[in-house]
Amino acid sequence: MKTTKITAKYVIGFKDGGHHIYEQGELVYRGDTVLFVGHGYQGQIDETLAMGNALIGPGFIDLDAVADLDSTVLAFDHQPGWKKGRLPASSWQRRETYNDAQLDFNKRYAFSQLLLNGITTIAPITSVLYREWAETADEFRRAADIAVSLGVRAYLGPAYMSGYGVVNPDASVEMRFNEQRGLKGLEEAVHYVEQLHQYGDTIKGMLAPDRIEGCTPELLRQTAKAMRALDCPVRLHSCQGEFELDMVHQLYNGMSSVELMAEHDLLDSRLLLPHLQLLGGKHATPEKIQRELSLLGQSGANAVICPLVAGRNSKYFDGVSRFREAGINLSMGTDTYPPDMIQNMHVGAILSRVNSGNITEASAADYYNMATLGGARALGREDIGRLCSGAKADIMVFDFDKIHTGQVFDPITAMVINGNGRDIKGVIVNGDKVVWDGQLVKLNLDLQQLHHQAQQQFDGFIASYPERSHLHPPLEEIFPPSFPTSKV
């Protein structure tokens, strides 16, 4: 196996239990494993990559990575969501909006974008709002092939659910359930995870119940059993929005989402919980919130913070210091387009400070740790999210030679507040170059062609909104332009 040395002005190694900056540093790896990080490596080298004025660090870990053409961007200026297709109309006969080839393209496009942004480990998510039901095992077998072909490290599992929300003609909302279909989906997901060993080290399984309000108690109980039997992560969106709070409160005798998970034995160190923005249930009190923080911390459950999408929806979790004091591990997800982890770190630090009214509430380093070490901890791993002897060679290179990155005073802070994902120069996963000089070198995809096809498919997707939206208004009423528009 070839031994490669990478040098750069800044190398982020792992030392004494945390990240460590090596100026004019060296990183050496052989095959899929890091051999050395520091200065003055004395062993044999087959190849040297001199990256110059750059930062070499561990690849980012995204535990809520959109594997879709993102529909949440359509809600940015078009509210309320229940009127604009975020809940399907009760009269809509559920069907697949994309065919299999289009679903596969969406994942190929999305996985490519994640890699280009320096994200080396992903736990993908797609929307089931426009689906006939949820995701399928066959779809995710193809997703595993796509992930392997592109070189991304992925935790995969088809989403399943017992039910979904609808909006009625009178604007009331309700849930529609089919528990047997949900349990069948879990059964297929378990079988899928059990078969993933054939894909090698970079593909592992997870269970992905779609949203807590769409899971019956029996589905939660059976998911908890499967999680322990398979010893795999479970990701469950929870404490996310008012519709969820209302439905859980209404369906389960005033319970909150965290109480519902605790009641059915789901709280566990393998549990990944995106958002956690609305603790305490529908009628939250400081005492209820503190009790739920303690429950989460004692169980080892992991928070997956998604700053950009949260801020777009005028919400944020509260907050870095409180979660830490409760012993809750903090990790990150991008959960929207663009899948820019650097931008999410910057926005996250800002939202944390604004929410708390405290400029010291969160630093660039705090969010960098969440995007690396926190993600690895959530997955129960000590060989990713860090660069040290024995770690996986999952590496990203950030370019400080681009003039818009400004002046470097501290490489982590400068990257977080001045940079973005477009400044990623190279990405290595499991020792293989997958992105180099901004190109997808492993599969050699044409980025411009991907861009054009994504636009074509998204245009078709947007055109399907009137059939799904409340009272079926025309498209121009659902998504009016920002300003009056003239067309030829």
HELIX and SHEET records of a PDB file:
HELIX    1   1 THR A   72  ALA A   75  5                                   4    
HELIX    2   2 GLY A   81  LYS A   83  5                                   3    
HELIX    3   3 ASP A  100  LEU A  116  1                                  17    
HELIX    4   4 ALA A  137  LEU A  150  1                                  14    
HELIX    5   5 GLU A  179  GLU A  194  1                                  16    
HELIX    6   6 LEU A  196  TYR A  199  5                                   4    
HELIX    7   7 ILE A  212  GLY A  214  5                                   3    
HELIX    8   8 PRO A  217  LEU A  230  1                                  14    
HELIX    9   9 GLU A  242  LEU A  251  1                                  10    
HELIX   10  10 SER A  257  GLU A  263  1                                   7    
HELIX   11  11 PRO A  286  SER A  299  1                                  14    
HELIX   12  12 PRO A  307  ARG A  312  1                                   6    
HELIX   13  13 VAL A  320  GLU A  325  1                                   6    
HELIX   14  14 MET A  341  SER A  356  1                                  16    
HELIX   15  15 ALA A  364  ASN A  369  1                                   6    
HELIX   16  16 MET A  370  GLY A  374  3                                   5    
HELIX   17  17 GLY A  375  ALA A  378  1                                   4    
HELIX   18  18 ILE A  403  THR A  405  5                                   3    
HELIX   19  19 PRO A  411  ASN A  418  1                                   8    
HELIX   20  20 GLY A  421  ASP A  423  5                                   3    
HELIX   21  21 LEU A  447  ILE A  462  1                                  16    
HELIX   22  22 TYR A  465  ARG A  468  1                                   4    
HELIX   23  23 LEU A  475  ILE A  478  1                                   4    
SHEET    1   A 4 THR A  33  GLY A  38  0                                        
SHEET    2   A 4 GLY A  18  ARG A  30 -1                                        
SHEET    3   A 4 THR A   3  LYS A  15 -1                                        
SHEET    4   A 4 GLU A  47  ALA A  50  1                                        
SHEET    1   B 8 THR A  33  GLY A  38  0                                        
SHEET    2   B 8 GLY A  18  ARG A  30 -1                                        
SHEET    3   B 8 THR A   3  LYS A  15 -1                                        
SHEET    4   B 8 ALA A  54  PRO A  58  1                                        
SHEET    5   B 8 ILE A 395  ASP A 399 -1                                        
SHEET    6   B 8 ILE A 424  VAL A 429 -1                                        
SHEET    7   B 8 ASP A 432  TRP A 436 -1                                        
SHEET    8   B 8 GLN A 439  LEU A 440 -1                                        
SHEET    1   C 4 PHE A  60  VAL A  66  0                                        
SHEET    2   C 4 ILE A 119  ILE A 125  1                                        
SHEET    3   C 4 ARG A 153  LEU A 156  1                                        
SHEET    4   C 4 ILE A 203  GLY A 205  1                                        
SHEET    1   D 2 ALA A 159  TYR A 160  0                                        
SHEET    2   D 2 ALA A 208  PRO A 209  1                                        
SHEET    1   E 2 GLY A 163  VAL A 167  0                                        
SHEET    2   E 2 VAL A 173  PHE A 177 -1                                        
SHEET    1   F 4 VAL A 234  ARG A 235  0                                        
SHEET    2   F 4 LEU A 271  PRO A 274  1                                        
SHEET    3   F 4 ASN A 302  ILE A 305  1                                        
SHEET    4   F 4 ASN A 329  MET A 332  1                                        
END                                                                             
